């Protein structure tokens, strides 16, 4: 499954690639099946595509965004300027499928992206590739949960240390 560089640049500039967004609330079971089901018809168009599951409004609203994208390089399609610099308009490129997760606790860059498969492999074995995507998202969600817990613990320890320092300062002033 190939796409011409000129077509890539045009679709990115005009944002005419196929897109689908789904919403979810934090605390609910995250419906990865819905995300995978939404992406498959977009992928069958054999073009650039993106399906996203926005948890609590997605990364833009302080939540989490889980995405599947058909692209030619491992950058989110929203990184239009960078992608246009890396794509030659006179070349053809193989379409790949990438899993992407955006969350403040997934990494320092708040983004994690991984190549899932070629688009051809997805279309040949959608169940197998989608099972791999679900496992990857599960792993990343576990990392987010662990990092959130660590951040809460670090804040708690910092607050306790601050309280201790304030108590010590108060005792030092009484001695004077």
C-alpha positions in Angstrom: 0.0 0.0 0.0 1.8 3.1 -1.2 1.0 6.8 -1.4 2.7 9.5 -3.4 4.7 12.2 -1.5 2.7 15.0 -3.2 -0.6 13.4 -2.0 0.8 13.2 1.5 1.8 16.9 1.6 -1.6 18.0 0.1 -3.6 15.9 2.6 -1.6 17.2 5.5 -1.7 20.8 4.5 -5.4 20.7 3.8 -6.2 18.2 6.6 -8.3 16.1 4.1 -7.2 12.7 5.4 -9.9 10.6 7.0 -10.4 11.3 10.7 -12.7 9.9 13.4 -12.9 11.0 17.1 -14.6 9.1 19.9 -15.1 10.4 23.5 -14.7 8.6 26.8 -14.7 9.7 30.4 -11.9 8.9 32.9 -13.0 6.2 35.3 -15.0 4.4 32.7 -13.6 1.4 31.0 -11.7 2.6 28.0 -13.3 1.1 24.9 -10.3 0.2 22.8 -12.6 -2.0 20.7 -14.5 1.1 19.6 -11.2 2.8 18.6 -10.0 -0.2 16.6 -13.4 -0.6 15.0 -13.5 3.1 14.0 -10.0 3.0 12.5 -10.5 -0.1 10.3 -12.8 1.5 7.7 -10.5 4.5 7.5 -7.5 2.3 6.9 -9.3 0.4 4.1 -9.3 3.7 2.1 -5.5 3.1 1.8 -4.7 6.7 2.5 -3.5 8.8 5.5 -6.0 8.3 8.3 -6.5 8.9 12.0 -8.9 7.6 14.6 -8.6 8.9 18.1 -10.2 8.1 21.5 -10.3 11.3 23.6 -10.5 10.5 27.3 -11.6 13.5 29.3 -11.3 15.7 26.3 -8.0 14.4 25.2 -4.5 15.8 25.7 -5.7 19.3 24.8 -8.0 19.3 27.8 -5.5 17.6 30.2 -6.8 14.1 29.5 -5.5 11.3 27.4 -5.6 10.8 23.6 -5.2 7.3 22.2 -4.8 7.2 18.4 -4.3 4.9 15.5 -2.8 6.5 12.4 -2.0 5.4 8.9 1.1 7.5 8.0 4.5 7.1 6.3 6.7 8.2 9.2 6.5 7.9 12.9 5.2 11.3 13.6 1.6 12.2 14.4 -0.3 13.6 11.4 -0.8 16.8 13.5 2.9 17.5 13.2 2.3 18.9 9.7 5.4 21.1 9.4 7.8 18.4 10.4 6.2 15.8 8.2 6.2 18.1 5.1 10.0 18.6 5.6 10.6 14.8 5.7 8.5 13.8 2.7 9.7 14.1 -0.9 6.9 15.0 -3.2 8.4 12.9 -6.1 8.6 9.7 -4.2 6.1 6.9 -3.2 6.0 5.8 0.4 4.6 2.6 2.1 1.8 3.3 4.5 2.3 2.1 8.0 0.0 2.0 11.0 1.2 3.7 14.2 -0.2 3.6 17.8 0.0 6.9 19.6 -0.8 7.9 23.1 -0.7 11.5 24.5 -0.8 12.0 28.2 1.3 14.2 30.7 2.3 11.0 32.5 3.3 8.7 29.6 6.7 10.3 29.0 8.5 13.6 29.4 7.4 14.6 25.9 3.8 13.6 26.8 3.8 11.4 23.7 4.5 7.8 22.9 4.4 6.5 19.4 5.1 3.0 18.0 4.9 1.3 14.6 2.2 -1.3 14.8 2.4 -2.8 11.3 2.3 -2.0 7.7 -1.1 -1.1 6.4 -1.0 -4.2 4.2 -0.5 -6.4 7.2 -3.4 -4.7 9.0 -5.7 -5.3 6.1 -4.5 -8.9 5.8 -4.9 -9.8 9.5 -7.0 -7.1 11.2 -7.8 -9.2 14.3 -4.1 -10.1 14.9 -2.8 -6.5 14.4 -5.6 -5.0 16.5 -4.9 -7.4 19.3 -1.3 -6.2 19.2 -2.6 -2.6 19.3 -4.8 -3.3 22.3 -1.9 -4.9 24.2 0.3 -1.8 23.4 -2.3 0.6 24.6 -2.9 -1.5 27.8 0.9 -1.4 28.5 1.0 2.4 28.0 -2.1 3.0 30.2 -0.4 0.9 32.9 2.7 3.2 32.6 0.5 6.3 32.9 -1.2 4.9 36.0 2.1 4.0 37.7 3.5 7.5 36.8 0.4 9.2 38.1 0.7 7.3 41.4 4.4 8.2 41.7 3.6 11.8 41.0 1.0 11.9 43.7 3.4 10.2 46.2 6.2 12.7 45.3 3.8 15.6 45.9 2.7 14.2 49.2 6.4 13.7 50.3 7.2 17.3 49.1 4.3 18.7 51.1 5.4 16.7 54.2 9.0 17.9 53.9 7.7 21.5 53.5 5.5 21.1 56.6 8.5 19.7 58.5 10.7 22.6 57.4 8.1 25.1 58.5 7.8 23.4 61.9 11.6 23.5 62.3 11.7 27.2 61.4 9.0 27.9 64.0 10.9 26.1 66.7 14.2 27.9 65.8 12.4 31.3 66.1 11.1 30.4 69.6 14.6 29.6 70.7 15.8 33.1 69.7 
